[in-house]
């Protein structure tokens, strides 16, 4: 059994989608408490959901991890449970779950969600979060084993998102924007160690930035490149939005050029 279920979606907060799912969980596993990781993943942005989930789960208590960012709902994409040393993950097999599974120690086994005992009696073609994934998460929290849900899946066949590219020399670092948070800070695919070879100032296109430790290392309104709380390289504006300043969005390429 599990006392906690973490819940990550792109459902937003304007509708009753989240409440319907948590209601299903409460009816099946009333003992389980739900931690809402976020429901504000940009619609259908699997990479952003995967990134948020993977960077959050190491700090959560032992839990079942339910995640639904599912543009392929109702299609032939598989619905799965992944067993890891840090707890099971439930959701679509579209790349959303694997980074978090790796953060929790790796996939020990995977199974399809096919047994009708662990879903609602009627499954909507467009709301698997409520009818398929939430019931599965609740049954896991209530003590059902991952291997009871359906046939085994070879972990090597699980869908994985393409790795973002990062290339660098002592004078130049080219990398991809992984995500943009609500402050407009840009999290990059480059890790903090990629910044070690750069000097104290770099150029990003027409803009200059300080390479620092925190936002206040740059004057108010200026850009700073730093290592964020997840160990990734990141770009911020002290008191502003780096996304607005640079016109950057997830998937864009940024080049940091040393100023020597």
Buried (B, 14 or more C-beta within 10 A) or exposed (E): EBEBBBBBBBBEEEEEBBEBBBEBBBEBBEEBBBBBBBBBBBEEBBBBBBBBBBBBBEEBEEBBBBBBBBEBBEEEBBBBBBBBEBBBBBBBBBBBBBBBBEBBEBBBBBBBBEBEEBBBEEBEEEBBBBBBBBBBBBBBBBEBEBEBBBEEBEBEEBBBBEEBEBEBEEBBBBBBBBBBBEEBBBBBBBBBEBBEEBEEBBBBEEBBBBBBEEBEBBEEEBBBBBBBEBEBBBBBBBEBBBBEBBEBEBEEEBBBBBBE
